[in-house]
Amino acid sequence: MKRAFKYRFYPAEAQAAELARTFGCVRLVYNLALQARTEAWTLRQERADYPTTSAMLTAWKRTDELAFLNDVSSVPLQQALRHLQAAFVGFWTRRTRYPRFKSRKRSRASAEYTRSAFRFRDGALTLAKMSEPLDIRWSRALPTGVVPSTVTVSCDAAGRWFASLLCDDRIEISLPGPGTAVGIDAGLNHLFVISTGEKVVNPRHERRDRLALAKAQRAMSRKQKLSNNRAKARTKVARIHARIADRRSDHLHKVTTRLVRENQTLVVEDLAVSNIVRNHRLARSISDAGWREFRRMLEYKAAWHGREMIVVDRWFPSSKLCSACGALAAAMPLNVRKWTCGCGATHDRDINAARNILAAGLAVTVCGANVRPQRNSPKGPSALKQKPRRCEPPEFLLFEGKEVNHHSWERSADA
């Protein structure tokens, strides 16, 4: 399997200037090719593809206005055209939106080198158009006897340089306990709660640096636009953001690796994070928790280690359902953290939701149905709605010791 190893490096002045020129040429070629393909699309001409834009690149290099494209390595420029082709394929298959032009300030500055454009020998990496190897901090060892297939060099907004080496790697699969399965409920008071009753603390990384970030942003706002002082202030703000993001990523990597190594089956809820953050009262806390990144890490690490990951329908009432008797409460506001069901069971809201998520996920695996909230899916309806059973509702439920009447509840299919 392919795996990327990312390292930080410190380029010399000449190397930084060469890479900056390469980044600019890559961005220019990408934008020119996108403009040409967009015009062909608008004029209803024959659809331009990668060979067409590659021929255009050759013609651009022969003109006086774009002759400077010959000063950098040709491989990153060709890779930019391949990336544009991949973006259009994603658009045609309706997985992404139409490709956008790269911006000097907002887009990621990067360049990709294939094996013909770099030399990796004795632990030293030398890129094309450079005579000296990069000063890389090898924080971890590469797979033994493996030569990277591609090298991607990038520079973030905080001015840090990174080299990502794509290698063939083999993951050592660890064997968890027999039949270990957990349900995971994401939250804000706690980063997530496991069906076993464990609660993982939410570190709230952004809150720790909120005052420093606000101070740096106020200082940047006082600087004159397009001035060198404003550029320096912008870098200070970016460094604080990078520090917050690094701490968040480090914590998520640790907890997701532990979950994958200790469990064979992982059941999570399908959360529409992009819709949830529209609630401006919770948007900052949700973004700081990193729900989407948490799920992304679980997905690819589960695939690495041969684990089974199940995603439950986002409309499944995990918080309102009693995990003991299956009674469905009429309402469950966010301020209710503990509640008592009519059957006498007292639940912690988050632990009860995690247990219901686990039960729903295991029911889905038995029924073999689709668990994602997709309408008209070829896999059929959701397993949570295949065998609905109704029973007589109790007269009331107890929420925080108070009686709440309701007239409609359903018993889940797996109760």
N, C-alpha and C positions, 0 to 999 in steps of 0.2 A: 504494500500500500504506500501511497505517497504521503509524506509528512514534511511540514515546513519547520525549520529550526531558525529562530530569529535571534540575532545578536546585535549588540550596539557596537559601533566603531567610531573612531575619531580620525577624519580625513585630514591630510595635509592641506595647505592653502591651495596648491595647484590641483590637488584631487577634488577639493570642494568646488573650485571654479569649473573644472571639467564636468563634474556631475550636475552643477547648476545649469550649464549650457545644454547638457543632455536632457534634463527635465524640461527646459523650455522648448527644445526641438520636438520632444515627444508630445507635449501639449499642443504645439502648433500643427504637427502632422495629424494628430487626432481630430482637431477642430476643422482643418481643411478637408479631410476625408469625410467627416460628418456633414459638412456643408455641401460637398459634391453629391453625396448620396441623398441628402434631403432635397436638393434641387432636382435630381433625377426622379425622386418619388413624387414631387409636386408637379412636374411637367409630364407625368405619366410615361416617362421613358423606360427603357429596359432597366430593370433593377440592378444597380451597381453592387458588386460583391467584392470579396477580398482581392482576387486577381486584377479587377479593374482599378481599385485604389492603389494596388502595388505598382501597376504601370503608371498611374498618375504620380506616385512618389518619385519614380525614376525621371519623369519629365520635369517635376518641380526642381530637382537637384540640378538640372541643366540650365535653369533660368538664372539671370543675374540677381533677381530679388531674393531667391531662396538658395543661393549657392552655399550659404553657411551651413546648410544641412549636411554637407560633405565633411565638415570639421569634426563631427561626432560619429560614434559607432553606428553603423546601419542596422544592427540587430535590434536595439530598443525601438527604432522607428518602425521596423516591420512588426514587432510585437504589439505596438500600439494599434496598427491596422487589424491585427488578429483579435485584439481585445474589442475593437469596435464591431467586428464581425460577430463576436460572441454576444455583444450587447444587442445587436439587431436580431439574432436568433432568439434571445430571450423575449424580445418585443413581439416577434412573429408568433411565438408559442404562447403569448399572453401570460408570461411569468413576470415580466417587468414592464415598465413604461418606456416610452420612446427615449432613446439616448439623448443626453444633454451635453452641451459644450463644456469643456473644462475651463475653470477659472484659475487665474494666477494666485488668488488669495484663498479661495474656498476649496479648491480641489487638492487632492493629495498629490504631492510631488514625488513621483516614483519612476523608475525605469527598470525594465526586465531584460536580463541578459541570458541567452541560451548558451549551451556548452561551447559553441564556436567563438563566443565573445568573452570568455574568461578562462583563466588558468588556475586550477586548484592543485597545489603540490606541496607536500610536507606541511600541511596545516596553514598554508599561506594562500590567500585569495587575491589574484591580480585581475583587474578588469581591462577590457580593450581600451586603447588610447592612453594607458597608464603604464609607467615603467616600474613603479614601486607597488608592493602589495598593500592592501588596506590594513590599518591598525585595528584589528577586531579583538574585542574582549570575549574570549571563548568561555562563556559561563557554563556550558555543558558540552559533552563530547558528541560528535557526530557518530552515526552508525559506523562500525568498523569496516574498512575497505569499501566504502561507498563514496562515489563521486557525485556531487549535486548535478541535477539535470538542468535547473534554472537558478539564477540568482536575481532577486529583486532588491534593489537599493532604493531607500526612501528617506525623506526628511520630513519630520512632523512640524507642527506650528511652533513647538517649543524649541526648535533648532537642534533636535537630536537626530542623529543619523543611525539608520538600521539597515542590516543586510539579512534578508530572508533566503535561506538555502533550502530548496526543495529536493528531498532525498527519498529513496526507497527504504522503508523501515518496516520492521516486524515487531508488532506489539506482543509483549509477554502477557498472555491471558492468565489472570488469577482466578481461582475457583472459589466462589462464595459458598456459604452454607447451603445445604439442600433445601429447595423450596422457599428461599427467602424472597419475599415480595413486599414492597412498601408503597403506600400512597403518600403523595407529597402535595401539601397545600401551601401555596405561596402567600405571603402576608407582608405587613409593614411593621407591626410591633415586633414580630419575629420574621427573619428572612424567609423561613419556611418551617412548617411543622410536619413531622413524619407520623404515620399511622401508629407507630409504636409508642407515641407519647413524647418523643424527643422534640424539643424546640431549639432551633438554631438562632442565636441572637443576630439581629440586624445591626451591623457596625455603624451605619449611617455615615459613610465616608465624607459625603459632601458637607454635612453639618459641622464636621470637625474643622474644615477650612473655610467655612462660610464667611467669617469676618475678614480673613486675609484676602479672600476672593473679592469681597465687596470693596475693600480698601484699594486693591489693585485696579479694579474696574473704575472706581471714582477717579483715581489718578490718571488713568488712560483717557477718560472723558474730558479732562482739563487740557490735554495736549492738543496742539494745533493739528488739524488733519493734514495728511500727506507729509508730515515732518518726521525727522529721524527719531525725535523723542517719543513720538506716538508709536513708532515701530518698536522701540525698545519697551515701551509700556505694554504693548500688545504681546510681546514675547513673555513678559512677566506674568500676564494673565494666563497665557497658554501653558506656562510651566505649572501653575497651580492646578489648572484643569488636568494636566497630564499626571500630576501627583495623585489627584483624586482617582482618576481612571485606573492608574496602576494599582493602587491599593484595592479598588473594587475588583479588578480582574484577578489579582492574586488570591483574594479571599474566595471568589467564586470557583477558581480552579481547584482550590484545596477541598472545598465542601463537595463539589461535583465528583471529583476523583474518589473521595471516600465513599460517596453513595454508590458509585458504579462498582467499586471493588467489593463492597460488602453485600450487595444485593444482586439477585438474578433478574428480577422483574421490577421495573420502575413505572409507576402510574402517576401521571400529572394531568392537570386540567388545562384545556385549550383556552388560554386567556387572550383576548383581543387587546393587547397592550396599547396599540395605536389609538384605539377608541377610548380606552380607560383614561389615558393621560389627558383627554379633553376636559376632564374634571380638574379645574385649575386649583382646587383646594388640595388635591392629592398628587398632582402631576410631578412636583419636585420630589416627593418621597418615593413615588413609584419609579421614576427615572433613576434615582439614587440607588434603589434596591437592585435594579438590573434584572428584572424578571425575564425579559426576552433573551438576554445573554445567558442567564442561568439555564433556560430550556435549551438553547443552542448547544451549550457545552454538554449537557446531559445527552443530547441526541448523538453527537459525533463520538463521544466517549463510550456510550453504550454500543455503538456500531463497532468501535475498535475492539472492545473486550467481549463481544458476542453476547451482550445482554439484550433483554427484551424491554422495549419502552412502549408504553401504551398511552395514548392521549385521549382523554374523555371529553365528550361534548361539552362545550362551554355553557350550554343552557341547563346542564344537569344541576339540580338543586342540592348541592352537596352540603350547604350550611343549614338549610331548612329541614333536612331529612334526619329523622332519628335513626341512628345506627343500630339501636337495640330492637325496636319494633317496626320500623319502616314508616312511621307516621310522618306526614308532610305538614309542616307548619304553614299557616296562612301568610305570615310575614316574619322577617328576621332582620331588623335594622342593624346597622353597623355598630351601634353603641351597646348591643346585647352581646356580651362575651361569654356568659354562662346561662344556660336555660334548662328547665326541667320539663320533660315530656309527660304526657298523660299516663304513660305506662310506669312512671316513677323513676325513670332513668335521668340522671343529671349529667349534662354534657358540657365540656369545654368546647366552645364554638369551633376553634381551629382543629383540635384533635378529632372532633366528631366529623368535620369536613374531610380530613385526611383519611379517616376510616371509610367514609362513604365513597371517596374517590377510588380507594383500593378495591372495594367490593364491586364498584361499577366496572373498573378495568378488568378484573378477573371474570366478571360475567360476560364482558365483551369477547374475551379470548375463547370462552366456551361456546358462545353463539357464533363466532366467526363473522361478525357484522362490522360495518364501518363505524369508527368511533369519532371521526372528524365531522364537524357541522357542515357538510356539503349537501346541498339539495340536488336531487336527481342523480345521486351517486350510483355508479354501476354495481357497487358492492351491496346495495340494498339499504334499508332503513337502519337507524341506530338500534343497537341491541337493548338500549334502555327503554324502547317503546314497543318491543315485539310482543310481550305478554303482559299487558297491563292488567292488574287485578284491583278491584275496588272492594272496600270493606266499610263497615259502619264507622263513621268518625266518632271519636270521644266527644264528650260535651265541652271540654276545654283543654288547653295546654297551659303549663305554668312557665312563665318567663320571669326570671328574677323574683320568684315567689308570688307573682300576680297572675290571676286567672285571665286568659285571653280566649274568647269564644271565636269559633270559625266554623264554616259550613262546607268547606270543600277540601278534601285531601285524598291523596292517592297512595297506594302502597306500591313500592318499587318492584320491578320484575325480579330482583335478586333477593328480596326479603325472605 
